[in-house]
Amino acid sequence: MTRIVGEVMTSEVVEARRETPFKDVARLLDRHRISGVPVVDDDDKVLGVVSETDLIRHQAARPPHGRVRRGRESARGATPDATAAARATTAGELMSTPAITVHPEQRVADAARIMERRHVDRLPVVDEEDRLIGIATRRDLLRVFLRTDEEIGREVLEDVLTRAMCVPPHTVDVSVRDGMVTLQGRLEQRSGIPLAIQLTWRVDGVVGVVNNLTSRVDDTRPPERHTGGIAHPWPL
């Protein structure tokens, strides 16, 4: 069965409020050994996320030796984002917005793609009213790859081949080694081969599929066309 975010997320979430001071945010990250916290309002709706990167950006934007720059000096060479980061003192001013969130019913694979595409290490999980109910980290999502080869093979055989594709028992042999699935056997129709491969890839924990399947009937080729008509013994 394909795993969803709600099954792997962490339900006990360390969070901050908009008014949480900078140093308190830093203490939260250090105390809980985490790399970021969601910032929520009074209704537990996610406003943004403060990460270690945001805190470091704040420190890097500060003038050296505590010297306060004013006037033209403060504007010279400083981007608006850097200036805002230097002046930030609360989680609401430090956080990155808008927050990138996921819902608990989304597939783990989809959440992983969002993390990779948006270059984030954590995703707040929200309910249908956008209230915070959990958080999914890269480590949480990696749990699906800790499944044993036996678990993966059983799911491919029972859920993919038997239930989804109605393949008769003992038609296809499924072997798994280190998450690599090998399918060997003979299906009734050739069109079932790419479907079996595609569904096997969707099983959590699968890292690759080796296809050794054949078919009894090639139903992917167009039927041969036979020209009909009456043969005339002489030209008309």
Salt bridges, closest charged atoms under 4 A:
GLU7 OE1 - ARG3 NE 3.22
GLU15 OE2 - ARG17 NH2 3.55
ASP24 OD1 - ARG27 NH1 2.72
ASP44 OD1 - ARG17 NH2 3.61
ASP54 OD1 - ARG57 NH1 2.88
GLU73 OE2 - ARG67 NH1 2.47
ASP110 OD1 - ARG107 NH1 3.39
ASP110 OD1 - ARG113 NH2 2.51
GLU116 OE1 - ARG138 NH1 3.77
ASP121 OD2 - ARG122 NH2 3.92
ASP121 OD1 - ARG138 NE 2.85
ASP127 OD2 - ARG131 NE 3.10
GLU129 OE1 - ARG131 NH2 3.42
ASP140 OD1 - ARG143 NH2 3.02
GLU155 OE1 - ARG147 NH2 2.81
ASP159 OD1 - ARG163 NH1 2.25
GLU188 OE2 - ARG216 NH2 2.38
